[in-house]
């Protein structure tokens, strides 16, 4: 069943909420995360997803107590990716046959 809402790309949350709350520029945040400004900018603008490595960096950067848990960022990315996939028609798929146990 398709979801009825469009979850935000997690980069949007970083760009619109996290960076302003911390008073950081993209360059400063990239330095703190240990990534290039370009790599972070691609995430912030939805051109790249949150990878497990980036999620681990965010967790180390923000801390679990400030919303940095890696699993949360990866779940946000998965929700976004799945919603985007659900917007496209699924190519023909044959259902796997039922097999009798035994």
Secondary structure, DSSP 8 states (H G I E B T S, - for coil): ---SS----HHHHIIIIIHHHHT--HHHHHHHHTS-HHHHHHHHTTSS---HHHHHHHHHHH-GGGT--HHHHHHHHHHHHHHHHHTS--------------
